[in-house]
Amino acid sequence: MDDPGLDALVAQLASRDPLERRAARDALLSFATEHMRTVAHRMARGFPGVRRWEDTDDVVQGAALRLTRALEDMVPVDTRHVLGLIALQVRRELVDLARRYRGAESFARHHRTNAIRVSGETRLHSDAVIDGDATDHVRIGEWTRFHEAAGSLEDDERELFNLVWYLGLDQEQTARALGCSVRTVARRWDILKRHLVQRLGGSAPS
């Protein structure tokens, strides 16, 4: 997360040499992919319906493709911008998957199975049959609204949320990334959580 080489890669993305730009983009994508795998695994646990049909590698692949397209269309201005792009692509991928599987005509709503995806392979779930039932549907909806609300935060709040929630930085790391004190991060995080809960009608999924 605090890799000093990340700053150099960001600077290299602005090179006039197309080979240097490609090398920097590939190295940055490799860095992002490893990080996205950790983030996606943690986030996917909050989407039970999504987790049924898409394993972590599927989510990472989709998010990496989004990041590749984003890097082709723009040059990040600094490391903070890159970290924000990584978080944004993971969030968008998970929200799109959740929407796909929560719809009234979705595959998950009309299919009962004890098969789950594990490392790209379909395996039988030995403990219990997993249903595309109403409870699962509601929970996916709750998490979808949560991430949509996070995406609609003001710019400064959204950046803080990305660093803490999506990227998993602790308060000290977040303070360094934002150039402020740990105390300021803690205060802003408490305010942000209250704002987000208000947007969600007084509660948040867990």
C-alpha positions in Angstrom: 0.0 0.0 0.0 2.9 2.4 0.8 5.1 1.0 -2.0 7.4 3.9 -2.9 7.6 2.5 -6.5 4.0 3.5 -7.0 4.8 7.1 -7.3 7.4 6.3 -9.9 4.9 4.3 -11.9 2.3 7.1 -11.8 4.9 9.5 -13.1 6.0 7.0 -15.9 2.4 6.8 -17.1 2.8 10.4 -18.4 5.9 9.5 -20.4 6.0 10.4 -24.1 7.5 7.0 -24.8 4.6 4.5 -25.5 6.8 1.5 -24.4 7.4 3.2 -21.1 3.8 4.0 -20.7 2.8 0.4 -21.4 5.4 -1.0 -19.0 4.2 1.4 -16.3 0.5 0.4 -17.0 1.3 -3.3 -16.8 3.3 -2.9 -13.6 0.5 -0.8 -12.0 -2.1 -3.4 -13.1 -0.1 -6.1 -11.5 0.1 -4.1 -8.3 -3.6 -3.3 -8.4 -4.6 -6.9 -9.2 -3.0 -8.3 -6.1 -4.6 -5.6 -4.0 -8.0 -6.0 -5.6 -8.0 -9.7 -4.9 -7.8 -9.0 -1.1 -10.4 -6.2 -1.3 -12.8 -8.2 -3.5 -12.6 -11.2 -1.2 -13.5 -9.1 1.8 -16.3 -7.3 0.0 -17.8 -10.3 -1.8 -18.6 -11.8 1.6 -21.2 -9.0 2.0 -22.9 -10.1 -1.3 -24.2 -13.7 -0.6 -25.9 -13.9 -3.9 -23.0 -12.6 -5.8 -20.6 -15.0 -4.0 -22.7 -17.9 -5.2 -22.1 -17.3 -8.8 -18.8 -15.4 -9.0 -15.7 -16.2 -7.1 -13.0 -13.7 -6.1 -11.0 -14.2 -9.3 -14.0 -13.4 -11.4 -14.6 -10.1 -9.6 -10.9 -9.2 -9.8 -10.8 -10.0 -13.5 -13.8 -7.8 -14.1 -12.4 -5.0 -12.0 -8.9 -5.3 -13.6 -10.5 -4.9 -17.1 -12.3 -1.8 -15.9 -9.0 -0.4 -14.5 -7.2 -1.1 -17.8 -9.8 0.8 -19.7 -9.7 3.7 -17.2 -5.9 3.9 -17.5 -6.2 4.0 -21.3 -8.6 6.9 -21.1 -6.7 9.0 -18.5 -3.4 9.5 -16.8 -3.7 9.5 -12.9 -2.3 12.6 -11.4 -0.8 11.0 -8.3 -0.8 7.9 -6.1 -4.0 9.0 -4.3 -5.8 9.1 -7.7 -4.5 5.6 -8.5 -5.8 4.1 -5.2 -9.1 5.8 -5.8 -9.4 4.3 -9.3 -8.7 0.8 -7.9 -11.4 1.1 -5.2 -13.8 2.5 -7.8 -13.4 -0.4 -10.2 -14.0 -3.0 -7.5 -17.1 -1.2 -6.2 -18.5 -0.9 -9.7 -17.9 -4.5 -10.5 -19.6 -5.8 -7.3 -22.5 -3.4 -7.7 -23.1 -4.5 -11.3 -22.9 -8.2 -10.3 -25.4 -7.6 -7.4 -27.8 -5.8 -9.7 -27.5 -8.7 -12.2 -28.4 -11.3 -9.5 -31.1 -9.4 -7.6 -33.4 -8.6 -10.5 -36.8 -10.2 -10.6 -35.9 -12.1 -13.7 -32.3 -12.9 -12.7 -30.9 -16.4 -12.8 -30.4 -16.4 -9.0 -34.1 -15.6 -8.4 -35.2 -18.6 -10.4 -32.6 -21.2 -9.6 -32.1 -23.5 -6.7 -28.7 -25.1 -6.4 -26.2 -26.6 -4.0 -23.4 -25.7 -6.4 -21.0 -22.9 -5.8 -18.0 -21.5 -7.7 -14.6 -22.2 -6.1 -11.4 -21.0 -7.9 -13.2 -21.0 -11.2 -14.7 -24.5 -10.8 -18.2 -25.4 -9.9 -18.5 -27.6 -6.9 -21.3 -29.0 -4.8 -21.9 -27.4 -1.4 -21.9 -30.3 1.1 -23.4 -28.5 4.1 -26.6 -27.1 2.9 -28.6 -26.3 -0.2 -28.2 -22.6 -1.2 -31.4 -21.0 -2.3 -32.1 -17.8 -4.3 -34.8 -17.0 -1.8 -36.2 -13.7 -0.6 -33.8 -13.3 2.3 -30.8 -13.6 0.0 -32.5 -11.2 -2.4 -33.1 -8.6 0.3 -29.6 -8.8 1.6 -28.1 -8.3 -1.9 -30.4 -5.2 -2.2 -29.1 -3.8 1.1 -25.5 -4.1 0.1 -26.2 -2.7 -3.4 -27.8 0.4 -1.8 -24.8 0.6 0.6 -22.3 0.8 -2.2 -24.4 3.1 -4.3 -24.7 5.4 -1.3 -20.9 5.3 -0.8 -20.5 6.3 -4.5 -22.8 9.3 -4.0 -20.8 10.8 -1.1 -19.1 14.2 -1.5 -15.7 14.0 -3.1 -13.7 14.4 0.1 -15.9 11.9 2.0 -15.8 9.4 -0.9 -12.0 9.5 -1.0 -11.8 8.8 2.7 -14.3 6.0 2.4 -12.4 4.5 -0.5 -9.1 4.5 1.5 -10.6 3.1 4.7 -13.3 0.8 3.6 -12.4 -0.4 0.1 -8.6 -0.3 0.4 -8.4 -1.3 4.0 -5.9 1.4 5.2 -5.7 2.0 8.9 -6.0 5.5 10.3 -2.2 6.2 10.2 -1.9 5.0 6.6 -5.0 7.1 5.7 -3.6 10.2 7.4 -0.3 9.8 5.4 -2.2 9.4 2.1 -4.4 12.4 2.8 -1.6 14.6 4.3 -3.4 15.2 7.6 -3.3 14.0 11.2 -4.6 10.7 12.5 -6.9 12.7 14.8 -8.4 14.5 11.8 -9.0 11.1 10.0 -10.7 9.7 13.1 -13.0 12.8 13.3 -13.9 12.8 9.6 -14.5 9.0 9.6 -17.0 9.3 12.5 -18.9 12.1 10.6 -18.8 10.1 7.4 -20.3 7.0 9.0 -23.2 9.1 10.4 -23.8 10.7 7.0 -23.8 7.3 5.3 -26.2 5.7 7.8 -28.5 8.7 7.3 -28.5 8.1 3.5 -29.5 4.5 4.2 -32.4 5.4 6.3 -30.8 4.9 9.7 -29.1 1.5 9.3 -26.4 -0.2 7.3 -25.9 -3.8 6.3 -23.4 -5.9 8.3 
